[in-house]
Amino acid sequence: MIGAFVTAGSWLWAGLGFGEEAAPARKRYPLMSKQHLVVKDRFGCYSTTVSSREKTTLMDPDGDVVAEQIYSPNKRFFAFTDLVRDTTVVYEEILRGNIGKKEERWETAGCRELLAVSDDGECLVTGYRGMDLLPLGRNEDVVMLSFFRLGECVKQVRLKELVPDSSALLRSAYGCSWGAYRGLNDAGHYVVETAGGEEVAFDPKSGERVTFPSAEAGLSAGWKAFRETMRCYEFQYPGEYALDAGLYGDGTPDGSITLKRERPQGSVYGWVSRIADAPQETVEPGKMSFEDFVLYEIRLTHEADGPDGSTSVAGVAEKRAFTNPNGLEVLEIYPQEVSEHYSEEGGRAKVEKRTMGPFYAVRLSEQGAPYRALIFESGREGVASPRDRETLRKIVDTVRALR
């Protein structure tokens, strides 16, 4: 994110009032988030601090915040809030070869705590400047979310709408914790999590709540339901399995899932494709087939090189496409794995081949949209047991997309 300001060039300095126009007398502002890490350069110039994976904050040499910038998930648009000029502007970033250009789309008065910009650049979500901590006292009317569309505020959500029962707030000597801002999910809804553990989704265009059918609907006897609001899917699984969802360092889900059964021992592993980190040509339907996209994802998690050997995915031994009962496209695929082992004497490498799988890739994205899939496999090592294969096939049939 630090590099984001380099492409902006001189417009950044001009936008902060250091061009031809004289900057107005600047007030001192508190840090926008207690999580910001201050980074100063030795020349005393303006420097950046990174507060999350999505947002960049600009500070002056005295440690005062002067601006903040946040990108849309597809990196086409960004919002820039300027504490010097007291404005917030949404720009479109247009790349022509190696040259970047920005075009202003809309502007609104006031500087704000930026939370998210939609992929079409029309919607901006802003939040409470204290982020996850409120001062002690009466806070029920504090605005926690503001939804802007093309410069107009279409909806504000107050604390009492998110946490109707004030006793649910987590209190400490430093203030009240109401919950956390989670961000835009894969369907474009903005999600927050309250102190009580409830995840609430909003439509950025209107600011209204988005509701989904109960995850327990049609639940089979002895089965449980798992819902991932940020990646927009749910599925059911047997109660004899324990589910573990992987987490990033900040406590947010990283997209991986492990289902384990102790007796008899068995496991199912799954993950959601990471389109934010993937090269653009691997997620665009017009540039790559869904099968090639799935193989790309499998290679990311299974190919490796080491001092005494390497493992690669050479191709596909078997495949089958079908539609699950919830109307989602599924690819059942058996890749070919090639392992090379080198001897200490430096002789010819020992080559072993095996058929992996089955892998089940459930397409979560709609037709024409960048690929996004929930990918399952039976275990991570060796050949999966017939029982785990059968269980996995039943799980795949329960997967549903939340849109």
Secondary structure as the mmCIF struct_conf table of DSSP 4:
data_model
#
loop_
_struct_conf.conf_type_id
_struct_conf.id
_struct_conf.beg_label_comp_id
_struct_conf.beg_label_asym_id
_struct_conf.beg_label_seq_id
_struct_conf.end_label_comp_id
_struct_conf.end_label_asym_id
_struct_conf.end_label_seq_id
TURN_TY1_P TURN_TY1_P1 ILE A 2 GLY A 3
HELX_RH_AL_P HELX_RH_AL_P1 ALA A 4 ALA A 8
TURN_TY1_P TURN_TY1_P2 GLY A 9 GLY A 9
HELX_RH_AL_P HELX_RH_AL_P2 SER A 10 GLY A 15
TURN_TY1_P TURN_TY1_P3 LEU A 16 GLY A 17
BEND BEND1 GLY A 19 GLU A 21
HELX_LH_PP_P HELX_LH_PP_P1 ALA A 22 ARG A 28
BEND BEND2 MET A 32 MET A 32
TURN_TY1_P TURN_TY1_P4 LYS A 34 GLN A 35
TURN_TY1_P TURN_TY1_P5 ARG A 42 PHE A 43
STRN STRN1 SER A 47 VAL A 50
BEND BEND3 SER A 52 GLU A 54
STRN STRN2 LYS A 55 MET A 59
TURN_TY1_P TURN_TY1_P6 PRO A 61 ASP A 62
BEND BEND4 GLY A 63 GLY A 63
STRN STRN3 VAL A 65 TYR A 71
TURN_TY1_P TURN_TY1_P7 PRO A 73 ASN A 74
BEND BEND5 LYS A 75 ARG A 76
STRN STRN4 PHE A 77 ASP A 82
TURN_TY1_P TURN_TY1_P8 LEU A 83 ASP A 86
STRN STRN5 THR A 87 ARG A 96
TURN_TY1_P TURN_TY1_P9 GLY A 97 ASN A 98
STRN STRN6 ILE A 99 ALA A 109
BEND BEND6 GLY A 110 GLY A 110
STRN STRN7 GLU A 113 VAL A 117
TURN_TY1_P TURN_TY1_P10 ASP A 119 ASP A 120
BEND BEND7 GLY A 121 GLY A 121
STRN STRN8 CYS A 123 GLY A 127
TURN_TY1_P TURN_TY1_P11 ARG A 129 ASP A 132
STRN STRN9 LEU A 133 LEU A 134
BEND BEND8 LEU A 136 GLY A 137
TURN_TY1_P TURN_TY1_P12 GLU A 140 ASP A 141
STRN STRN10 VAL A 143 ARG A 149
TURN_TY1_P TURN_TY1_P13 LEU A 150 GLY A 151
STRN STRN11 GLU A 152 ARG A 158
HELX_RH_AL_P HELX_RH_AL_P3 LEU A 159 LEU A 162
BEND BEND9 PRO A 164 ASP A 165
HELX_RH_3T_P HELX_RH_3T_P1 SER A 166 ALA A 168
BEND BEND10 LEU A 169 LEU A 169
STRN STRN12 LEU A 170 SER A 172
TURN_TY1_P TURN_TY1_P14 ALA A 173 TYR A 174
STRN STRN13 GLY A 175 SER A 177
STRN STRN14 GLY A 179 LEU A 184
TURN_TY1_P TURN_TY1_P15 ASP A 186 ALA A 187
BEND BEND11 GLY A 188 GLY A 188
STRN STRN15 TYR A 190 THR A 194
TURN_TY1_P TURN_TY1_P16 ALA A 195 GLY A 196
BEND BEND12 GLY A 197 GLY A 197
STRN STRN16 GLU A 199 PHE A 202
TURN_TY1_P TURN_TY1_P17 PRO A 204 SER A 206
STRN STRN17 ARG A 209 VAL A 210
TURN_TY1_P TURN_TY1_P18 ALA A 215 GLY A 218
HELX_LH_PP_P HELX_LH_PP_P2 LEU A 219 SER A 220
TURN_TY1_P TURN_TY1_P19 ALA A 221 GLY A 222
STRN STRN18 TRP A 223 GLU A 228
TURN_TY1_P TURN_TY1_P20 THR A 229 CYS A 232
STRN STRN19 TYR A 233 PRO A 238
TURN_TY1_P TURN_TY1_P21 GLY A 239 GLU A 240
BEND BEND13 TYR A 241 TYR A 241
STRN STRN20 ALA A 242 LEU A 247
TURN_TY1_P TURN_TY1_P22 GLY A 249 ASP A 250
BEND BEND14 GLY A 251 THR A 252
STRN STRN21 PRO A 253 ARG A 261
TURN_TY1_P TURN_TY1_P23 GLU A 262 GLN A 265
STRN STRN22 GLY A 266 VAL A 272
TURN_TY1_P TURN_TY1_P24 ILE A 275 ASP A 277
BEND BEND15 ALA A 278 ALA A 278
HELX_RH_AL_P HELX_RH_AL_P4 GLN A 280 VAL A 283
TURN_TY1_P TURN_TY1_P25 PRO A 285 LYS A 287
BEND BEND16 MET A 288 MET A 288
HELX_RH_AL_P HELX_RH_AL_P5 PHE A 290 HIS A 302
STRN STRN23 ALA A 304 GLY A 306
TURN_TY1_P TURN_TY1_P26 PRO A 307 ASP A 308
STRN STRN24 GLY A 309 THR A 323
TURN_TY1_P TURN_TY1_P27 PRO A 325 ASN A 326
BEND BEND17 GLY A 327 GLY A 327
STRN STRN25 GLU A 329 HIS A 341
TURN_TY1_P TURN_TY1_P28 GLU A 344 GLU A 345
HELX_LH_PP_P HELX_LH_PP_P3 ARG A 348 ALA A 349
STRN STRN26 LYS A 350 THR A 355
STRN STRN27 PHE A 359 ARG A 363
BEND BEND18 SER A 365 SER A 365
HELX_LH_PP_P HELX_LH_PP_P4 GLU A 366 GLU A 366
TURN_TY1_P TURN_TY1_P29 GLN A 367 GLY A 368
BEND BEND19 ALA A 369 ALA A 369
HELX_LH_PP_P HELX_LH_PP_P5 PRO A 370 TYR A 371
STRN STRN28 ALA A 373 SER A 378
BEND BEND20 ARG A 380 GLY A 382
HELX_LH_PP_P HELX_LH_PP_P6 VAL A 383 SER A 385
HELX_RH_AL_P HELX_RH_AL_P6 PRO A 386 THR A 398
STRN STRN29 ARG A 400 ALA A 401
#
